[in-house]
Amino acid sequence: MRFYLRLFALNLKSQMQYKASLFLSCLGQFMTAFTSFFSIKFIFMQIDAVGGFTYGQVLLCFSVIMLSFSIGEAVGGGLANFPRMVNMGEFDRMLTRPRNLVLQVIIPFFDFTRVGLLAQGIIVLGLAIPQSGVTWRADKIAGLVLMIVCGAVLFFCLFMFQAAFAFFTMNSLDFLNIFTYGARQFGRYPFSVYGKKILHFLTICIPLALIQYYPLQFLIDDTAHPAGMFIPCLSLLFILPCYALFRFGIRKYKSAGS
């Protein structure tokens, strides 16, 4: 554990060497993300609801996705750059160390610039809570926390899933970004507004709906059973295939050479 803490500290120090750059990057993340917020605001200036969901409820979805994504990407920043590590032979050095490979990939590349995106999500969540129409009992609060935590884990797994393909192809697989960066964009609205087929896909195959649409139904339903707060936990099953694919890739990996 001391080894990983040292790696984390060294990463923080290296990013803090250029404080102005780090601050401007955080500010840029913060300001850029607000364009999505304003687009939602402008839409609801013309209409009262989208797919049966009010402005406050849409903001709640938006803030949960933004918070989950910012945490998941900050932790999984190394996985986002993993194809480059494999192609440049950096992963070979990690294989020679008697340490956990996943932790070696993610800890030195923790992305502190995502603080700006995280701050934006917190602000929008603060705006959404009083406007959502949710009766904030203990089970509802717990459900909201689980949406964010499980969502962060899910986005991290999606980055791992994408990184695993670097073991099998040298080509860029940018189309997989639709499940990470794309999800951040179309997750602004409840997934049901995109149709039943999309909702079913995001329930069974890529369980984004389990940390957004279905928990939202639990939050806005005052008669829902308290056990509904645990709906986001079902998305954690996605860890198994993602980690299994990553481990399979490691077993099949061939060195990049000298």
N, C-alpha and C positions, 0 to 999 in steps of 0.2 A: 504493500500500500504506500509506503514511503517513496518508493520509486515513481509511482504514478502521480503522487502529489508533487514531486519534484518536477516531473514533466509538465504538469499543469502550471506550476509557478513559473517555469522557464518560458512557457508559451505566453503567459500574461505579461511577463517582463519584456519579452520581445515585441509584443504589440503596443506596450506602453512606451517604448522607445520613441515612438512618433505620436505623441499625445494629440497634436492638432489633427493629424490624419485619422486617428481613431475616432476623435470627436466628430469630425466632419462626416466620416462614414456612418456613424450612429445617427447623426442628424439627417443625413441623406435617406437612410432607411426609414426614419421617423416620418419625414415629409412625404416621401414617395408613397408610402402606404396609405396616407390620408387621401390620396386621389380616389382610392376605392371607396373610402368612407363618404366622400362628397358625392360620388356617383350614386350611391344608395340614397343619400339625402335628396338629391335632385329628382330621382325617380319617385320618391314618396311625396314630393311636393305636387305631383300630378295625380297620384293614385293613393288609395287608403290601405291596400293590402296586396301582397304578391302570393298567389297560390293559397290564399286563406290566412297568411301570416302577416301580422302587423309590423309597423316600423321597428318597434322595440324588440320584437321577437327575431326579426331579421338581423338587427344589430347584435343580438345575443349570439346568433349563429356565427356572424362575422367575427366577433371578438374571440369566441372559443377557437375558431380555426386559426386566427392570427396568433393567439397565444400558444396554441399547440405547435403550430408550424415554427414559430420563432425559437421555442425551446428545442424542438426536435432537430432543427437545422443547426442551431448553435452547437449542440452536442455532436451531431452527425456531420459536421463540416468536413472532417477527414474522409468520411465515406463519399461525400459529394466529389472530392478530388481523387478518389481511389483509382480510377482508370489511369490517371497521370502517374500515380505512384507505381503502378504495375508496369506501365510502358517504359518508365525511366529507370526501372530496376530498384527503386527504393524499398519495395516490399521484400526483396531478397534479404536485405539487412535485418528486417524485422523477424524473418524466419530463423535467423541465427541466435536470437535472444530467447532465453527461457522465460518468456512473459506471455500473457494473454494477447493474442494478435489483434483482437477487436479493440481492446483498450489502447494498444500501441498506435492504432490508426486514429482513434478519435481524440485522445487526450492532448497530444501535441498540436492538434489543429482545431481546438475549441474556438469558435468564432464569436468574439466578444462584441463585434459590430451589431449583432442581432439584438443588442440591448435596446436600440432604437425601435425596432419592430415590436419588441416586447412591451415597451412603454406605450406605444400606440395602442396595442391590444388592451392594456390595462385601462387606458383612458376611455376607449370605446365601451369596454365592459362596464365601467362606472356610469356611462350614459345609458347603457341598455338596461341595467338592473331595475331602475325605478320606472322605466317605460314598457317593460316586457309584459306586465300584467300577471306576473308570477307571484303567488303567495309564498314568500320565502321562509318556509319551515326548515327544520334541521335536515330532513331528508332531501329537500330541494337543494339546499346549499351543498350538501355532500355530493349530490348528483352532479352539480355544476363543477365542483372540484375534480370529480372523477372524469368528467368530459375532457377537461383540460389536461390532466395528468395522463390519462390513457391515450388521448389524442397526440400528445408529445411522443409517447412511446411508439404509437402507430406510425407517425411521420419518420421517426428514427428508423423503424423497420423498413419503411419504403425506401429510404436512402440505402440501407443495407441490401435490400433486394436489387436495387439498381446497380450498386457497386459489385455485386456478385457476378454480373454479366461481364465484367472486365476480365475475368478469368478465361472466358470462352471466345471473346472477340476483341480484335484490336480497334474496331471501328467504334465511332461514337454512337451511343444509343439514346439520342436526344428525345426520341418519342416517349421514353419512359418518364420524362419530366412532367408529362401530363398528370401523373399520379402524385407528384410532389409539388412543384411550383404551380402546375395547373390546378391542383386541388385547392391551393391557397386562393386562387382567383374564383373558380366556380363554387367554392365553399362559402362564398359571401351570402348565398341564399340557401334555404333548406333544399336538400337534394330532391325532394319530391317534385319541385317545380320543373325539373328536367325530364319528367316522364317516368313511368313505371319500370321500363327496361333499365334505365340508368340507375334508378333506385335499387332494383334487384341486384344489379352488378356490383354496386357500392355497398351492398349488404353481404353478399355471399363471397365474391371474389376479392375485392379490395374493400375491407369493412369500414370505410369512412363514414357511412351512414350510422354506424353503431356509436360513433362519438359525436354525432351532430343531429341528424334528423330524429331518430327514435328517442334519444334522451330529451330532446326538445319537447316531444310529445308528452313525455313524463312530467316535465317542468310546468307546462301550461295546463295540465289536467289536474284540477284540485282534488279529484276523486281517485287518482292513481294510487296503486298500492306502493308503500314505501320501498318494497323490493325492487321497484323500477329504477332506483338510483344506481343499481349495479349493472345496468345495461351496457355502459361503456366498457366494463371489464371483459365482456365477450370478445371485444376487439383484440385483446391480448393474446388470443389463440393464434393470431397472425405472426407472432414471434417465431413460432415453431417452423413453418415453412421457410421463412426468410433466413433464419439462422442455419437451418439444414442446407439450404442452397448455398449459403456462404461457405459452410464447412465442406460441402461437396466440391466447390470451386477450389478451395485450398488443397484438397487431396489431388485434384486434377491439374494443379498449377505446375507449369514448367518455367524454370528460371529464365529471366530476360537475358542472361549471359553477361559478359563483361562489357 
